Amino acid sequence: MPLYHNEDQAMLADTAGQFMSEEGSIAKQLRHWRDTECKDGFGHDFWKQFAELGFTGVLVAEDDGGLGMGHVEAGIVLEEIGRNLTPSPFLTSSVVAATALAQANDDLRGRYLPGLVSGDSVFAVAIDEGAKHRPENVACKAEKSGNGFKLTGQKDFVVHGASADMLVVAARTSGSDSDEDGITLFAVPKDASGMSHDAVRLVDSSMVTHTKFDGVELDGDAVIGEVDGGREILNKLLMAGRVGSAAEGVGVARGAMDMTVDYLKQRKQFGKLIGEFQALQHRASHLYSEVEIARAVVIKTQQLLDAGSEKADLMSSVAKAKVAKAAGLAVREGVQMHGGIGMTDEYDIGLYMKRDRALQEFMGDAYYHAGRVADMSGY
């Protein structure tokens, strides 16, 4: 398949690009919610605007009221989110949680998906249990209790955890912490008794929580999929999260690169535009090629994921690792080429660096995914 968007996808990109640059701009959204110290880190009215454009249900099946599109289309929205540093729960709710709920029964889908599609609900995904992303190990336990389960343990760095109407939680229902099997996914409502959140603001001003489950009682109908059979669903939502965060990372890289190139065309030094200096031209050219390669890798991974290819799992880690390198280069070059003002809050380029640092850790950093690619390739 070609590594570019077709006509319909290009129209979606135009719509998403205009919406994010106008309504989701840094001044209107990120700086506003950061400076007002908003407990959510994003605007719920703005999230409703996402819904009005159909973005919230991009991965929700048409039978469930969504658009029934794929990860290529979700990635288009995410790239524009990244380019404008637009704070929203789109990645966690409309991509990762929606992927898990697609595997749920009719009752769970009917309970939660309408709220997502309408923009009335926000979802979070509670996977990690430490400072680093290690989904292979799940210690949070769900023990049988009557007709349901009792959930005990802790999840760390749950993005939008305190704002979510429902959390998708991975818990162990059998076996030891590192076993492949014995995982079950649960849809935990926000008002569940025994669940508490310790909210933390990250470097990019987004909000995460350390969430504790102290004997949270759940009905049996809270199970997503089958008991002890959640690893396959977990892997699907992890792939969706990896390629989704990679797509947003491409947007961050492109946004930082565009801002830097514009600055090179405006800033004068020694009576010349600094963009005329060959050394900076070479660095800008190298950056452009790295970002375009990363973008192509992401599109290929999205296509494989939509096609149900066995290669999608490997490529999701390839994409995450490649984008981490490219976006890291983009924000570093951006700050350096802006000079000293690049470190000030007055200029937006530093905000791209902050978002890149937080996004790189979401669903695993470059080192984790490079190691995973090596393992899956037999090294």
FIDRENLUM-626409 format. One record per residue: z negated, x, y of N, C-alpha, C, O in turn. Coordinates in steps of 0.05 Angstrom, whole numbers, plus 5000, padded with zeros to 4 digits. Example, Ala and Ser with C-alpha at 12.3 -4.5 7.8 and 13.67 -1.06 7.14 Angstrom:
484452644886484452464910484452644934483152854934
485852574955485752734979484352585001483952685023
***
This chain:
500050174976500050005000500050185025498850395025
501350095046501450255071498650275084497150085083
498150505096495550555108495550475138494750625155
496550235142496450125169496249815166496649715144
495749685188495249395187497849235189499749315203
497949015174500248835176500148675202498248705218
502048495206502148345231499648175236498648165258
498748035215496447865218493948025224492247955241
493648255211491348425215491448555243489348585256
493848615252494048725279493248515300492048585321
493848265295493048045314490048025314488747985334
488748045290485848035288484648275303482648235317
485848505301484848745316485048695346483248775360
487148575355487448515384485248325393484048365414
484748115377482747925384479948045385478448015404
479348195363476748325361476348535383474148565394
478548685388478348895409477848785436476148885451
479148565443478748445470475948325472474648355492
475048185451472448065451470248275453468348245470
470348485437468248695438468248845465466148905475
470648905475470749055500469848895524468849005544
470148635523469348465545466548355542464748405558
466048205520463448085516461448265502459048245506
462448455487460648635472460448915483459749095469
461048945508461149205521458349335522456349195519
458249595526455749745527453949635549451549595545
455149575572453549485595452349205589450049155596
453949025577453048755573451148725550449348555550
451548885529449948855505447949085500445549045503
448949315492447149535484445149605506442749605501
446149665530444249745551442449515559440049565565
443449275559441849045567439449005548437148995557
440048995522437948945503436049185499433749155494
437149425503435449665502433549665526431149715522
434549625550432949645574430849425576428849455589
431449195564429448975564427548995540425848825536
427949205523426249245500426148995482424048915472
428548885477428748645460427748705432428448915420
426148535421424948575394427048555372426648665350
429348425378431448405358433548625361434748715341
434048715385436048925390438848815394440748965397
439148555392441748425396441248145407439048035406
443448015417443147745428444047535408446247545397
442347325404443047115385445246935396446846835381
445346895423447546745434450246885430452246765425
450147155432452547315427453347295398455747285392
451447275380452047245352453446975347455146945329
452646775362453946515360456946535369458646395358
457446715388460246755396461846885374464246815371
460647055358461947165335462846935316465046935306
461046745313461546515295463846345306465546255290
463946305332466046145344468846265339470746115337
468946525336471446655331471946685301474146775292
470046595284470346605255469546865243469746895218
468647055259467947325248465647315228465747465208
463647145232461347145215462047075186460647155168
464146915182464846835155467346975144468646865127
467947205155470347345147470447395117472647385105
468247455104468147515075467147275059466847295034
466547055072465646815058468046655048469946615063
467946575023470146425011470746165027468946045039
473246085026474045845040472545595030471845415045
471945595004470545364992467645345003466445135002
466645575013463945575025464045565055461945605068
466345505066466545475095467445715111467545705136
468045935097468846185111471846215113473346025107
472646455121475446515124476746615099479246615096
475146715080476246805054477947055057479847085042
477347225076478847465080477647695064475847645047
478547945069477548165053476248385070475748345094
475748605057474448825070476148965091475149095109
478748945088480549055108480048915135479749035156
479948645133479548485157476648525168476248545193
474648535150471948595160471748865173470348895193
473249055162473349325174474549335202473749495218
476449155207477649145233475549065254475449175275
473948865247471848775265469748995269468849045291
469049125247467049335248468049575265466449695279
470549645263471649865279471349805308470649985324
471949555316471649485344468749475353468049535376
466949395335464149405340463249695346461749745365
464249885329463550165333464750275359463350435372
467150205366468450315390466850235415466850385434
465650005414464249895438461149915435459749815452
460250025413457350045407456049775410453749755420
457349565400456449295403454149235383454649245359
451749185392449549125374449848835363450048645378
449848815336450048555323449248585294449148815284
448548365281447848375252450248345234449948265211
452648395244455148345229455148505203455748395182
454548755204454748925180452748835159453448815135
450248795166448248715147448648435137448248375113
449348245155449547965148452247885136452347785113
454347935151456947835144458448015124460447925112
457448255120458748435101457048475076457748405054
454648595080453048675057451748435044452048385020
450248275059448848045048450847835038450447715017
453047805052455147605044456347685017457047515001
456647955012457748044987455847974964456647904942
453148004969451247924948451247624944451147534921
451247474965451147184962453647064949453546854937
455847214950458247124936457847104906459346964892
455847254896455247254867453047064860452247044837
452046914880449846734875450846464865453246404865
448946294856449746034846450345844869449945914892
451245604863452045414883449745344902450045304926
447345314890445045234906444345444928443945374951
444245704920443645914939445845934960445245974984
448345924952450545944971450445714991450845745015
449845474980449645234998447245255016447345135038
445245395008442745415025443145605048442145555070
444545825043444646045063447346085077447346155101
449546045063452146115075452845935099454046045118
452245675100452945525124451745635149452945635170
449245725147447945835170449246095180449346155204
450146255161451546505168454246435182454846555203
455746255170458346185182458046065210459746125227
455945915215455545785241454345975261454245905285
453346205252452046385270449146315276447846435294
448046135260445246055264443346235248440946245253
444346385228442746545211443446845212445746915217
441447005208441747295206440547385180438347295173
441847555166440847655140440347955141441548105157
438548045124438048335121438148405092438048235074
438348665087438548765059436448975056436449185070
434548935037432349125032432849275006432349164984
433749515008434449684985432749934983431449984963
432650095005431450355004428450345004427250155015
427250544991424350554989423250824997421150914987
424650955015423751215024425351305048426851145059
424951555056426251655080429251685077430751665096
430151715052433051755046434051525028432551405014
436651485029438051285014438251374984439751554978
436751244967436751314939436651054922434550984911
438850904922438750644908438550664878438150454864
438850904867438550934838435650874829435250794806
433750924847430950874840429850624854430050604878
428850444838427750194849424950164837424650114813
422950184854420150164845418949894852417049804839
419949764873418949494881419149304857421349284845
416949174849416949024824416848724829415748624849
418148584811418048284811417148204783418648234763
414648104781413548034755413647734752413347584771
413947644727413947364721411347234730409147334725
411647004743409246854752409946554751411346454769
408946414730409646134727412646104722413746224704
413845934738416745894736418346074754420746054756
416946264767418246444785417346724782416946824760
417146864805416447154804414547214827414347074847
413047434823411247534843412347814851412447994835
412947844877414348084887412248264900410748184918
412148524892410248714902411648984907413049084890
411149094930412249354936413049384966412149224982
414649584972415449635000418349725001419249864984
419649635022422349725029422349845057421049745075
423850065059423850205085426550185099428650155087
426450205125428750205143430649975137433050005133
429449735137430849485133432049405160430549315178
434649425163435949375189435749075195436448905178
434649005218434248725227432248575209432348325207
430548725196428648595177426948385190426548175178
425948435214424148245227425648015239424347805246
428248045243429847835256431147655235432247445242
431147735210432747595189431447335180429047315178
433247145175432346885164432046915133430746745121
433347115122433147165093433647455088435447575100
432247565069432647845060433647845031432447715014
435748005027436648054999435048294990435348515001
433448264970431548474961432248554932432548384914
432448814928432848924901430148994889428649144901
429448874866426848924854427148974824429148904812
425149104813425249174784423748954769421348894774
425148844750423948644733423448744704422148604688
424448984698423849104672424549404673426149484690
423449554655424149844653422650014674420949914688
423350264674422150454693423750474718425950364720
422650624738423750624765426650724766428250634783
427450904748430051024750432050904730434351004727
431250694715433050574696435450434710435150324731
437750454697440050324707439750014706440449874725
438749924683438449634679435649554689434049714697
435149294688432549194695432249134725429949104734
434449114739434349054768435148764772436948654759
433748624790434348354797434448334828432748444841
436348184838436548134867435347864873435747664859
433847854895432547604904433347544933433647714950
433547284939433847184966431147094976430146884968
429947264993427147215002427247095030428147225049
426246845033426346715060424346855079422446975070
424946825105423346965125420446875126418647035134
419846635118417146525119415546565093413546435089
416546735076415146785050412346895055412047095070
410346765043407646855046407247125032408047155009
405847315046405347575034407347785043407048015035
409347715058411347905068410647985097410147805113
410548245103409948335130411848555138412948695121
412248575165414248765175412948945196411448855214
413449205193412649405214415249485227416749645216
415749385251418249425265418349695279416349785290
420649835277421150095289423750095303425749985293
423850205327426350235342427550505337426350715341
430050505327431450765321432550895346432450785367
433651135342434651295364436951145379437351195403
438450975365440650825378439750555389441450395396
437150505389435950265400436150025380435249805388
437150065357437149845337434449825324432850015325
433849585313431149535303431249525272432949395260
429349665260429049665231426049605225424449615243
425549555200422749505192422049645166423749705149
419449715164418249785138416949525129415049435140
418149405108417349145099415649155074416549275054
413349025074411549025051411548755038411648545051
411448755012411248514996408648524980408348674961
406748354988404148354976403748104959402547914968
404848114935404747884917406247644927405247414926
408547684938410247464949411147284926412547384907
410447034927411246844906414046734911414646634933
415746754891418546664893419146474871418346524848
420646264877421546084856423746214840425046404849
424246114816426346224799429046194812430846354805
429445994829432045954841432646154864434746134877
430846344869431246544889432846784878433646964892
433346774852434746994838437746974845438946764842
438847204853441747224858443047344833442547574826
444547184819445747274794443847224770442747014768
443647434753441947404729439547584731439647804742
437347504718435047674716435647914700436847894678
434848144709435348414697438348494699439048714690
440048324710442848384712443848434740446148384746
442048524757442748554785444148814793445048844816
444249004775445349264782448349244790449149374809
449849084776452649044782452948924810454749014825
451348724816451548604843450648804864451748824886
448548954858447549164876449749364882450049444905
451149444861453349644866455549524883456749664900
456049264880458149144897457249134926458849194944
454749064931453949054959453649334971454049374995
453049534954452949804964455749904972456050034992
457749844955460449914962461349784988462549915006
460649524991461349385016459949515040461149545061
457449585037455949715058456949985065457050065089
457750135045458750405050461450405065461750545085
463350245055465950235069465650095096467150155115
463849905098463449765123462249955144463149965167
460250115137459050305156461050525162460950635184
462750595143464850795148466850685169467750835186
467550435166469350315186468150305213469550365233
465650245215464250245241464150535252464450585276
463750725234463651005242466351105253466351255272
468551005242471151065253471350965281472351095299
470250725286470250605313468650775332469450825355
466250865323464651045340466151295347466151385370
467551415327469051655331471351605351471851765369
472751385348475051325366474051265394475351345413
471851125396470751065422469951315437470451345461
468551505423467751755435470151925442470252045463
472151925425474552085430476051975454476952135471
476451715455477851595478476451655504477751725524
473751635504472251685528472551985537472752045560
472552155517472852445523475552515534475852665553
477652405521480352465531480752355559481952485576
479652125565479752015592478452205612479352245634
476152315604474752495621476352755626476352865648
477652855605479353095608481553055628482453245641
482452805631484652745649483652695678485252675697
481052695682479952635708478352865720478452915744
476953015704475153225714476753475722478353575706
476153575745477553815755475554055755473254025762
476654285748475154535749477054755757479154775746
476254925776477955135786480655025797482755155794
480454785809482854665820484754545801486954465809
484054525775485754405755484254205738481854215735
485754005728484553825709483753985684485354145674
481353935674480454095651482154035626482254195607
483553805626485353745604487753915603489253915583
488254075624490554255624489854525611491654685605
487254575606486554825592487154805563486454615549
488655005553489654995526487454985505487754855484
485255115510483055115490482054835486481454755463
481754685507480854405504482954225492482254045477
485454285498487654135485487654175455488053975440
487154415446487054475417484754325404485054205382
482454325417480154185406480553885405479853755386
481853775426482353485426484453415405484253205392
486453585401488453535380487253545352487853375335
485553735348484153755322482453505317482353405295
480953425337479353185335480952945328480252785311
483252905342484952675337485852665307485752455295
486652895297487652905269485352835249485852695230
482952935255480752885237479952585237479452465216
480052465261479352175262481452005249480751815235
483952075252486151925239486051945209486551755195
485352185199485152215170482852045159483051915139
480552055174478251895165478951595165478151445147
480451505185481151225187483051145164482750925153
484851325157486651265134485051245108485651075091
483051415104481351405080479951145079479651025058
478951055102477450795102479250565095478450385080
481650555107483450335101484150335072484250115059
484750565060485350585032483050475015483450334995
480650555022478250455007477950155009477350024989
478450045033478249755036480349615019479749415007
482749725018484849605001484049614972484549414957
482949834963482149854935479849664929479749544907
478049634947475749444943476749154942475849004925
478649084959479748814959481348764933481448534924
482548974922484148944898482448954872483448914850
479849014875478149034852478649284835478149284811
479549494848480249734833477749884824475649884838
477850014801475750184791475250424809473050544809
477250504824477050744841475550684867474850864882
474950424872473650354898470950474900470150554922
469450494878466750604880466850904889465350974907
468551054876468751344884469751364912468651524928
471751204920472951234946471051134968471251224991
469150954961467250874982465451104990464651135013
464851284971463251524978465051734992464051865010
467551754984469451934998469651855027469452015045
469951595032470251485059467651535075467851625098
465351485064462851515078462451805086461651865108
463051995067462652275073464652375094463952525112
467152295091469252385110468752285138468952435157
468052035140467551915167465152045180465152095204
463052105164460752235175461452495188460452565210
463252655175464052905187465752865212465352995232
467652675210469452635233468052515257468452605280
466252325252464752195274462852395286462452405311
461552565269459852765279461252965297460253045318
463653035289465253215306466053075332465953205354
466752825331467552675355465352665376465852705400
462952595367460852565387459852835397459152865421
459953045381459153315390461153415410460453525431
463753395404465853485422465653325448466153425470
465153065446464952895469462852985488463253015512
460453035478458253125495458853405507458253455530
459953585490460453855500462653855521462353995541
464753705518466953705537466153555563467353605584
464253385562463153265586461353455601460853425625
460453665588458653855600455853745602455053575587
454353845622451553765625451153465628449153365619
452953335642452553045646452752885620451852655619
453953015600454152885574451352835561451152665543
449352975570446652935560445052745576442752685570
446252635597444752445614445152155605447252095593
443351985612443651705605445651555622446551335616
446351675644448251555663450951525650452351325655
451751715633454351705619453951595591451951655577
455851435582455651295556456151475532455451405510
457251715536458051885513455551955496455851965472
453251995509450852055493450051825475448751875454
450651575483449951345466451551345440450651245420
454051455441455651475417454351665397454351625373
453251885408451952085390449551955377449051995353
448051795392445651665381446451465359445151455338
448451305364449351115344450351255319449851165297
451851475323452851625300450551725282450751715258
448451825295446151935279444851715262444251755239
444451475274443251255258445151155237444351105214
447751135243449651025225450151205201450651115179
449951465206450451655184448351625162448951665138
445851545169443751515149443951245134442951225112
445251055146445450785134447150805109449450895110
446150725086447550735060448251015051450051055035
446751215061447151485051448651665070450651585081
447651915073448952105091451252255077451852205054
452552435091454852585081454052745056455652765038
451652855056450753025033450352855008451152934986
449152625012448852444989451552374976451852384952
453352294993455952194983457752424973459352384955
457552654985459052884975458052954947459653014929
455452944943454252994916455152784896455652844873
455252534906456052314888458952344880459652294857
460652424898463452474892463752694871465352674853
462252904875462253124856461453034828462753104808
459252884826458252784801460252604787460852624763
461452424802463352234791466052364783467552254767
466452604795468952754788468552954766470353104759
466052964755465553134733464653414739464653584722
463853464764462853724771459853754768458753964773
***
